[in-house]
Structure formats: structure tokens, C-alpha cells
Amino acid sequence: MTQLETRPQVGDTVGGHSEGGVRTKGLGGNSVGLMGSAVIGISTVAPVYCLTSTLGSTAGEVGLQMPAIFLAGFLPMLLVAFAYRELNKAMPDCGTSFTWTVKAFGPKVGWMCGWGLVIATIIVLSNLAGVATSYFWLLAGELSGSESIAALDENKAVHILTCLTLIALATAISYRGMTATKGVQYALVGLQLVVLAVFVVMAFQKAGSGAFDTGVSFSWSWMNPFAVQSFAAFTAGLSLSIFMYWGWDACLATNEETTGSEKTPGRAALIAMVLLVGSYLATGVAAQMAVGSGDKGLGLGNPDTSDNVFAALAGPVMGPVLGIALFVAVLASAAASLQTTFIPVARTVLAMSTYEALPASFAKVHPRFKVPGKATVVAGVATGAFYTIMSLVSEHVLVDTIYALGLMICFYYALTAFACAWYFRRELFRSARDFAFKGLFPVLGGVLLTGVFGKTLYDMWDPAYGSGSAVFGVGSVFVIGVGLLLLGVVIMLVMQRRSPAFFRGEVLTKESPSLVVAD
């Protein structure tokens, strides 16, 4: 009997190496199960933090079509998640996007993909630390009943010192390994999801009783993305929506530490994605029914409150006591994500170092905690330094750096999606399943994200994008976004001189699974 089989199986390692050049790293295997992996993915996304910072902005862009935009942003992420799942089955490597794009497209494209992930994560870590700091002092002020304590967040020295302390704590927890990380995350993620569920229920109750004049009745037209008033508004809302899902791939970064590394991380990513879109839709619909999406009063689109919706809605929707619980949930969300976001950046740096794309010292794994110790610490130091410098230079620069984040996210997600289709190109017509999950879905996801990348790049040129500042007439967001990518090119060229073997393709080989006929 004749059958088709795929060779080589690059996930099978012998003596620390596999036939395809994929290497083991010394990480602690079997440290995380399906539930733990899904929790890490949810935590990294930080759903409560994302909702409080983007519900209002999205409503301001697309009005009542906000739930439709949440669904539209979910689609490319789901399609890309299929690419991650298929690549992880073949190569469960903690380098994820970096390793997979090297195998598909070669060392230079892979290096830049890894750089996109690393720099995006550093930006997010600094932003999360800043948000956690602000909510820490806001909560302290609420609990003490003192406006002067809440106002300490406006003191730049106090704010920066608090921020650095939170970064240090998150780094320390990540340094102690996946077991410590998992325990903290179960508590923090559980807390924020429970409080969010209470908010949704109470918002529906307020909507049913007509408690607020700005509330509106539910309509299925809210789920129609084609009802958005303009293409510019649609793409602006879509960019915000995509940011709200970013981070689910942390599930895959722990693949070498997960039980059933070939299948469990991919399943965990899909579970996390479904839970996220469900929570976003429920919260968006409930909040919109309760207070509407207008720009007056408690309306979600009110520019005075749109950057922190839950701070405005906590008391009116949940009351003074439970409202404080919502502040706690936002703080927990930001703190939880701050801690887990170290996972993908540290493991990507570990993989790049293991394959000689970065200095060898980053390849060291702590003998007791089984984590990339130096990579984790350096990520923490880089995050603290980045936030401190940006805060001292200009608040506008800090804001524009965050706006540039979407460019990095679309860049490395799209490359990974295309890498899946190209890597498995010889298998695509083996079955309908292979064609859909290894080819069609990843390519569609990559095309959608490439479109968002191009449109964002175009919009960034305008100085009005972001904080409104410019450099020689060009929007500072464009300068920062493109500048960070070009910085990656410069560092790559330096590493090419220091580590020519990797860039010649001798360490991690470019290849595609070959189909052979076996009797």
C-alpha cells in the first residue's frame, strides 16, 4: 500500500539538535499544561486593560459598529493563529516567528521578523508598566480617600520610580520560572475575568432599566462592518482592534516548556482567542447599550474619557464599592500582562542567541529555574531604560512610540503567516485540510495584516497622526516606526559580521518538508 509521509520531522531532536537544525535550549519541559498555556495567552493580551484603553477610542472612530470592528480584528488574528498552530506542530521551538521564518525564507528575513517581535514587546512592556503605575496610585487614592495620594502619579519622579519598581517585580517573577509565573497568572487572570463578568451583567441591568439617558437599544446592525461611515474610520478602528488581540502568541513561546509541545500550545492559542473575542463582544455590547457610543456625558466616544473608559464607568455602572474592584481589575490586568509579556521576548532572544543570530551569552539558561535568565533580566532593564528615557524626553514621543506599535505587530505576524504557506508549499495539495490550514487561511491572514500595515504606514506620514508632532514635516509616528525597523537592519548587519555562519544559512537551514512516497 502506498502512502505519503513528510520528512524530515524537524521537531524530533537528537543530542540537542534535529535533522533540520532546530536545537533544544535547556528550558524546563512539561512545566505548563493546556489551561496554564491558555491563561498565559489571555494574560499577555490583558483584556481588561485593552478594553479600558480602546473601547472609547474605537467607539469614537466607528460609532455603534464597535462590536463589528472587534469581529473584524479577530478574523486576521484567527487566520494567523492557524499558521502558528501548523508551524508549531512541525517545529515546537521557543523562537516561534524568528525560527519559522528563517526555515521558510532564510536568515535575514527571519532575523528581521524576530526583531519586530522583540521591539514590539519592549514598547508594550513599557506601556503596561506606565498604565499599572497610574492605576496603582489611582487605586491608592480611592482606598485612602485622598486626592493628594492619587495625584502622586502626576509627579514624574514618583511615577518613574514606581514604574521601575513594578518592572523589577515582574522581571523577578519571570526569572523564577514557569511554575512561579503560572501560579501568579491564575490569580490575576481569574480576578480580572470575574470582575469583567460582573461589569457586563450590571451594564446589561442598567441598560434594561434605562438608567442613563445616552443608552441605546441593541441592534444586529452593530455587527455589520460595512455600515462604518468611511474606509478611513474602518481602518483606524481595525488597527485598534488588532492591537486588542496582540499577545496571544505567548502560548507558542512556551512550547518547549509545555506538556505535548506539538499540539498543546496551538490549542491553547485558539482557546485564548475565542475567550478574548467573547469577552470583548460581551463588554462592548453591554457598555454600548448602557451608555451609548456618543461623545457626550458617559458616552463611550466622549474624548474626555475615551482613553480610560472604566475609570468613568466604574462608579455609575457598578457603584462606589464594586467600582473600586474594577480599578483593581485594570491594575491586575496590566500587572499580569507586564509579567507574562517577558516570556516571548526572553525566549525569542534565547532562540536567536542559540542559533548564533545574537551574542552567545543570551543563550544561557538558569540551571535551577530553567529560564533564559540573562535574556529576561536584559529585557527588564531595556524596558525600564526605554520608559525612563521616553518619559524624560517628551510625553509626545512616548505616545507616538505606542502608536507605532501596530506597525511592528502587523510586520511580524504577516511574515509568520506567509512563512507557513511557503514552508508547507509542497504539502498544500495533499488534502483539503492541508490546503486550508497550511495555505489558504495563513495567506488570507497575512494579506489582511499586510493591508493594515500599508495603510498604517501611509497614515503615519501625516503629522496629525498620534500626538500631532512632526520631524521635518513628517509625522513623528512614521519616523519612530520606520526608524525602529531600520535600527533592526543596522543591528542585523553588525551581527552579520560577528556571526557569518548564521547568515550563510549554516546554523539554521532554510528548507521545506519534502514529500516522499513510501511503500
LONUTI-929537 format. One record per residue (C-alpha): residue number from 1; residue in one letter; x, y, z. Coordinates in steps of 0.2 Angstrom, whole numbers. Example, Ala and Ser with C-alpha at 12.3 -4.5 7.8 and 13.67 -1.06 7.14 Angstrom:
2
NODE  1  a  62  -22  39
NODE  2  s  68  -5  36
END
This chain:
519
NODE  1  m  0  0  0
NODE  2  t  7  17  -5
NODE  3  q  5  32  7
NODE  4  l  13  50  8
NODE  5  e  23  55  23
NODE  6  t  33  70  27
NODE  7  r  52  71  31
NODE  8  p  61  77  40
NODE  9  q  52  79  56
NODE  10  v  61  94  62
NODE  11  g  53  93  80
NODE  12  d  62  77  84
NODE  13  t  79  81  92
NODE  14  v  94  70  95
NODE  15  g  108  76  106
NODE  16  g  101  94  107
NODE  17  h  99  95  88
NODE  18  s  86  89  75
NODE  19  e  89  84  57
NODE  20  g  83  101  51
NODE  21  g  94  111  63
NODE  22  v  82  115  77
NODE  23  r  90  115  94
NODE  24  t  84  112  111
NODE  25  k  88  126  123
NODE  26  g  88  118  141
NODE  27  l  71  125  146
NODE  28  g  61  116  159
NODE  29  g  50  104  150
NODE  30  n  32  99  155
NODE  31  s  30  114  166
NODE  32  v  14  121  158
NODE  33  g  -2  112  153
NODE  34  l  -16  117  141
NODE  35  m  -25  128  154
NODE  36  g  -9  136  160
NODE  37  s  -4  140  142
NODE  38  a  -21  147  138
NODE  39  v  -20  158  154
NODE  40  i  -3  164  149
NODE  41  g  -10  169  132
NODE  42  i  -25  178  139
NODE  43  s  -14  187  152
NODE  44  t  -2  193  139
NODE  45  v  -16  201  129
NODE  46  a  -23  210  145
NODE  47  p  -41  210  141
NODE  48  v  -47  222  154
NODE  49  y  -33  234  151
NODE  50  c  -36  233  132
NODE  51  l  -54  237  135
NODE  52  t  -52  252  146
NODE  53  s  -40  260  134
NODE  54  t  -48  256  117
NODE  55  l  -67  254  120
NODE  56  g  -69  273  119
NODE  57  s  -56  276  105
NODE  58  t  -65  263  94
NODE  59  a  -82  269  98
NODE  60  g  -76  287  93
NODE  61  e  -69  280  76
NODE  62  v  -84  269  71
NODE  63  g  -98  273  82
NODE  64  l  -111  259  85
NODE  65  q  -101  247  74
NODE  66  m  -88  244  88
NODE  67  p  -94  226  90
NODE  68  a  -92  223  71
NODE  69  i  -74  230  72
NODE  70  f  -70  218  86
NODE  71  l  -75  204  75
NODE  72  a  -66  211  60
NODE  73  g  -50  212  70
NODE  74  f  -52  194  77
NODE  75  l  -53  187  59
NODE  76  p  -35  190  53
NODE  77  m  -29  185  71
NODE  78  l  -38  169  70
NODE  79  l  -31  165  52
NODE  80  v  -13  169  58
NODE  81  a  -16  158  73
NODE  82  f  -19  143  62
NODE  83  a  -2  147  54
NODE  84  y  6  147  71
NODE  85  r  -3  130  76
NODE  86  e  3  121  60
NODE  87  l  21  128  61
NODE  88  n  22  123  80
NODE  89  k  17  105  76
NODE  90  a  32  104  64
NODE  91  m  44  114  74
NODE  92  p  40  117  93
NODE  93  d  53  130  95
NODE  94  c  53  144  108
NODE  95  g  59  156  94
NODE  96  t  42  154  86
NODE  97  s  41  168  72
NODE  98  f  60  170  71
NODE  99  t  64  152  69
NODE  100  w  50  148  57
NODE  101  t  53  162  46
NODE  102  v  71  158  45
NODE  103  k  66  140  40
NODE  104  a  55  147  26
NODE  105  f  63  162  20
NODE  106  g  81  162  26
NODE  107  p  91  171  39
NODE  108  k  89  189  35
NODE  109  v  70  189  34
NODE  110  g  70  178  50
NODE  111  w  81  190  59
NODE  112  m  70  205  55
NODE  113  c  55  195  60
NODE  114  g  62  191  77
NODE  115  w  67  210  79
NODE  116  g  50  215  75
NODE  117  l  43  204  89
NODE  118  v  57  210  101
NODE  119  i  55  228  99
NODE  120  a  36  227  99
NODE  121  t  37  218  116
NODE  122  i  48  231  123
NODE  123  i  36  245  118
NODE  124  v  22  236  126
NODE  125  l  31  232  142
NODE  126  s  35  250  145
NODE  127  n  17  255  141
NODE  128  l  10  242  153
NODE  129  a  21  247  166
NODE  130  g  16  265  164
NODE  131  v  -3  260  165
NODE  132  a  0  249  180
NODE  133  t  9  263  189
NODE  134  s  -6  275  185
NODE  135  y  -19  263  191
NODE  136  f  -8  259  207
NODE  137  w  -9  277  213
NODE  138  l  -27  279  207
NODE  139  l  -32  264  217
NODE  140  a  -22  270  232
NODE  141  g  -31  287  231
NODE  142  e  -48  278  230
NODE  143  l  -44  267  245
NODE  144  s  -37  281  256
NODE  145  g  -50  294  250
NODE  146  s  -35  306  247
NODE  147  e  -34  316  231
NODE  148  s  -16  320  236
NODE  149  i  -11  302  235
NODE  150  a  -19  299  219
NODE  151  a  -10  315  212
NODE  152  l  7  307  216
NODE  153  d  5  299  199
NODE  154  e  7  316  191
NODE  155  n  24  318  200
NODE  156  k  36  312  186
NODE  157  a  50  306  198
NODE  158  v  37  296  209
NODE  159  h  29  289  193
NODE  160  i  45  284  185
NODE  161  l  52  276  202
NODE  162  t  35  266  204
NODE  163  c  36  261  186
NODE  164  l  54  254  188
NODE  165  t  49  245  204
NODE  166  l  34  236  195
NODE  167  i  46  231  181
NODE  168  a  58  224  193
NODE  169  l  45  214  202
NODE  170  a  38  207  185
NODE  171  t  56  203  180
NODE  172  a  59  194  196
NODE  173  i  44  183  195
NODE  174  s  48  179  177
NODE  175  y  66  175  182
NODE  176  r  60  161  194
NODE  177  g  52  151  180
NODE  178  m  36  145  173
NODE  179  t  29  137  189
NODE  180  a  30  154  198
NODE  181  t  23  163  183
NODE  182  k  9  151  181
NODE  183  g  3  152  199
NODE  184  v  3  171  199
NODE  185  q  -6  171  182
NODE  186  y  -21  160  188
NODE  187  a  -24  173  202
NODE  188  l  -23  188  192
NODE  189  v  -32  182  176
NODE  190  g  -46  174  187
NODE  191  l  -48  191  196
NODE  192  q  -50  202  181
NODE  193  l  -61  190  171
NODE  194  v  -73  188  186
NODE  195  v  -74  207  189
NODE  196  l  -76  210  170
NODE  197  a  -91  197  170
NODE  198  v  -99  207  185
NODE  199  f  -97  223  175
NODE  200  v  -105  216  160
NODE  201  v  -120  209  170
NODE  202  m  -123  226  179
NODE  203  a  -121  236  162
NODE  204  f  -135  225  155
NODE  205  q  -145  228  170
NODE  206  k  -143  247  169
NODE  207  a  -147  246  150
NODE  208  g  -163  237  154
NODE  209  s  -169  249  167
NODE  210  g  -164  264  156
NODE  211  a  -153  271  170
NODE  212  f  -143  283  158
NODE  213  d  -150  295  145
NODE  214  t  -137  291  132
NODE  215  g  -141  272  132
NODE  216  v  -147  264  116
NODE  217  s  -157  248  112
NODE  218  f  -147  233  104
NODE  219  s  -147  231  86
NODE  220  w  -140  217  75
NODE  221  s  -134  231  63
NODE  222  w  -120  234  76
NODE  223  m  -112  218  69
NODE  224  n  -111  224  51
NODE  225  p  -93  231  47
NODE  226  f  -99  238  31
NODE  227  a  -110  250  40
NODE  228  v  -95  260  46
NODE  229  q  -96  278  39
NODE  230  s  -79  278  30
NODE  231  f  -65  267  25
NODE  232  a  -53  278  35
NODE  233  a  -63  276  50
NODE  234  f  -64  257  47
NODE  235  t  -45  255  46
NODE  236  a  -42  266  61
NODE  237  g  -54  255  71
NODE  238  l  -47  239  64
NODE  239  s  -29  245  69
NODE  240  l  -36  247  87
NODE  241  s  -45  230  86
NODE  242  i  -29  221  81
NODE  243  f  -19  229  95
NODE  244  m  -33  222  107
NODE  245  y  -29  204  102
NODE  246  w  -10  206  101
NODE  247  g  0  194  113
NODE  248  w  -10  178  111
NODE  249  d  6  170  103
NODE  250  a  14  170  120
NODE  251  c  6  152  121
NODE  252  l  18  147  107
NODE  253  a  33  155  115
NODE  254  t  32  142  130
NODE  255  n  30  127  118
NODE  256  e  47  119  124
NODE  257  e  40  120  142
NODE  258  t  23  114  138
NODE  259  t  16  96  140
NODE  260  g  13  90  122
NODE  261  s  23  104  114
NODE  262  e  17  99  96
NODE  263  k  -1  102  99
NODE  264  t  -5  110  116
NODE  265  p  1  127  113
NODE  266  g  -9  129  97
NODE  267  r  -24  123  105
NODE  268  a  -21  135  120
NODE  269  a  -19  149  107
NODE  270  l  -36  146  99
NODE  271  i  -44  144  116
NODE  272  a  -37  161  122
NODE  273  m  -43  169  105
NODE  274  v  -61  163  107
NODE  275  l  -62  168  126
NODE  276  l  -55  185  121
NODE  277  v  -67  189  107
NODE  278  g  -81  183  118
NODE  279  s  -77  195  132
NODE  280  y  -74  209  120
NODE  281  l  -91  207  112
NODE  282  a  -100  205  128
NODE  283  t  -92  220  136
NODE  284  g  -94  231  120
NODE  285  v  -112  227  118
NODE  286  a  -116  229  136
NODE  287  a  -107  246  138
NODE  288  q  -114  252  122
NODE  289  m  -132  248  127
NODE  290  a  -129  256  144
NODE  291  v  -121  272  139
NODE  292  g  -121  273  120
NODE  293  s  -106  277  109
NODE  294  g  -109  296  108
NODE  295  d  -97  310  113
NODE  296  k  -107  317  127
NODE  297  g  -108  313  145
NODE  298  l  -105  295  149
NODE  299  g  -105  290  130
NODE  300  l  -90  279  125
NODE  301  g  -84  291  112
NODE  302  n  -83  306  124
NODE  303  p  -65  312  121
NODE  304  d  -63  317  139
NODE  305  t  -65  299  145
NODE  306  s  -61  288  129
NODE  307  d  -43  284  134
NODE  308  n  -49  276  151
NODE  309  v  -67  271  149
NODE  310  f  -68  261  165
NODE  311  a  -62  275  176
NODE  312  a  -78  284  170
NODE  313  l  -90  270  171
NODE  314  a  -84  261  186
NODE  315  g  -94  271  199
NODE  316  p  -110  274  188
NODE  317  v  -112  256  182
NODE  318  m  -105  246  197
NODE  319  g  -107  258  212
NODE  320  p  -94  265  223
NODE  321  v  -88  248  231
NODE  322  l  -88  237  216
NODE  323  g  -82  251  206
NODE  324  i  -66  250  216
NODE  325  a  -65  232  211
NODE  326  l  -65  237  193
NODE  327  f  -49  248  196
NODE  328  v  -41  233  204
NODE  329  a  -45  223  189
NODE  330  v  -37  235  177
NODE  331  l  -22  236  189
NODE  332  a  -22  216  189
NODE  333  s  -23  216  170
NODE  334  a  -9  227  167
NODE  335  a  2  219  180
NODE  336  a  -2  201  174
NODE  337  s  2  206  156
NODE  338  l  18  215  162
NODE  339  q  24  199  169
NODE  340  t  19  187  155
NODE  341  t  25  198  141
NODE  342  f  43  195  147
NODE  343  i  40  177  141
NODE  344  p  40  179  122
NODE  345  v  54  192  121
NODE  346  a  66  182  133
NODE  347  r  63  166  123
NODE  348  t  65  174  106
NODE  349  v  81  182  112
NODE  350  l  86  165  119
NODE  351  a  82  156  102
NODE  352  m  91  170  92
NODE  353  s  107  168  103
NODE  354  t  106  148  102
NODE  355  y  106  149  83
NODE  356  e  121  162  84
NODE  357  a  110  177  77
NODE  358  l  114  186  94
NODE  359  p  128  185  106
NODE  360  a  131  168  114
NODE  361  s  129  175  132
NODE  362  f  110  177  129
NODE  363  a  109  158  127
NODE  364  k  112  154  145
NODE  365  v  98  145  154
NODE  366  h  97  146  173
NODE  367  p  102  129  180
NODE  368  r  88  129  194
NODE  369  f  74  139  186
NODE  370  k  76  133  168
NODE  371  v  73  150  161
NODE  372  p  83  162  150
NODE  373  g  90  171  164
NODE  374  k  101  184  156
NODE  375  a  88  187  142
NODE  376  t  74  190  155
NODE  377  v  85  202  165
NODE  378  v  91  212  150
NODE  379  a  73  213  144
NODE  380  g  68  221  160
NODE  381  v  82  233  160
NODE  382  a  79  238  142
NODE  383  t  60  241  146
NODE  384  g  65  252  162
NODE  385  a  78  262  152
NODE  386  f  66  264  137
NODE  387  y  52  270  148
NODE  388  t  63  282  158
NODE  389  i  71  290  143
NODE  390  m  55  292  133
NODE  391  s  46  300  149
NODE  392  l  60  312  152
NODE  393  v  62  317  133
NODE  394  s  44  320  130
NODE  395  e  27  313  133
NODE  396  h  23  316  115
NODE  397  v  37  304  110
NODE  398  l  31  291  122
NODE  399  v  13  292  115
NODE  400  d  20  291  97
NODE  401  t  30  276  101
NODE  402  i  15  267  107
NODE  403  y  6  272  91
NODE  404  a  20  265  81
NODE  405  l  17  248  89
NODE  406  g  4  242  77
NODE  407  l  17  243  63
NODE  408  m  28  230  72
NODE  409  i  13  219  76
NODE  410  c  7  218  58
NODE  411  f  25  216  52
NODE  412  y  30  200  61
NODE  413  y  13  192  61
NODE  414  a  11  194  42
NODE  415  l  28  187  39
NODE  416  t  24  172  50
NODE  417  a  8  169  41
NODE  418  f  17  169  24
NODE  419  a  31  158  31
NODE  420  c  18  145  35
NODE  421  a  11  144  17
NODE  422  w  29  144  10
NODE  423  y  36  131  22
NODE  424  f  22  119  18
NODE  425  r  21  123  0
NODE  426  r  24  105  -6
NODE  427  e  10  98  6
NODE  428  l  -4  111  1
NODE  429  f  -12  99  -11
NODE  430  r  -10  83  -1
NODE  431  s  -28  86  7
NODE  432  a  -41  99  9
NODE  433  r  -36  101  27
NODE  434  d  -18  105  22
NODE  435  f  -24  117  9
NODE  436  a  -35  126  21
NODE  437  f  -25  127  37
NODE  438  k  -7  127  30
NODE  439  g  -10  138  14
NODE  440  l  -27  147  12
NODE  441  f  -30  153  30
NODE  442  p  -12  159  33
NODE  443  v  -11  168  17
NODE  444  l  -28  177  19
NODE  445  g  -22  182  37
NODE  446  g  -5  188  30
NODE  447  v  -14  198  16
NODE  448  l  -26  207  28
NODE  449  l  -12  211  40
NODE  450  t  -1  217  26
NODE  451  g  -15  229  20
NODE  452  v  -17  236  38
NODE  453  f  2  238  38
NODE  454  g  2  248  22
NODE  455  k  -12  259  27
NODE  456  t  -5  262  44
NODE  457  l  12  267  36
NODE  458  y  3  279  24
NODE  459  d  -7  287  39
NODE  460  m  8  289  49
NODE  461  w  16  300  37
NODE  462  d  3  314  42
NODE  463  p  9  324  57
NODE  464  a  -9  324  64
NODE  465  y  -7  305  67
NODE  466  g  -3  302  85
NODE  467  s  2  316  96
NODE  468  g  2  328  81
NODE  469  s  21  331  82
NODE  470  a  32  331  66
NODE  471  v  50  329  61
NODE  472  f  55  339  45
NODE  473  g  36  339  41
NODE  474  v  34  320  43
NODE  475  g  24  313  56
NODE  476  s  34  308  71
NODE  477  v  25  291  72
NODE  478  f  31  287  55
NODE  479  v  49  292  59
NODE  480  i  48  281  75
NODE  481  g  40  266  67
NODE  482  v  51  266  52
NODE  483  g  66  271  62
NODE  484  l  64  256  74
NODE  485  l  63  244  59
NODE  486  l  79  252  51
NODE  487  l  88  251  68
NODE  488  g  85  232  67
NODE  489  v  93  232  50
NODE  490  v  108  241  57
NODE  491  i  110  228  71
NODE  492  m  107  214  59
NODE  493  l  122  220  48
NODE  494  v  133  221  64
NODE  495  m  128  204  69
NODE  496  q  131  198  51
NODE  497  r  150  202  53
NODE  498  r  151  194  70
NODE  499  s  141  178  66
NODE  500  p  143  175  47
NODE  501  a  139  156  49
NODE  502  f  121  160  54
NODE  503  f  118  172  40
NODE  504  r  126  160  27
NODE  505  g  112  148  32
NODE  506  e  124  135  40
NODE  507  v  116  135  58
NODE  508  l  98  135  55
NODE  509  t  94  129  37
NODE  510  k  81  136  26
NODE  511  e  70  121  20
NODE  512  s  53  114  16
NODE  513  p  46  97  21
NODE  514  s  49  85  6
NODE  515  l  35  73  2
NODE  516  v  41  56  -2
NODE  517  v  32  40  -7
NODE  518  a  33  25  5
NODE  519  d  28  8  1
END
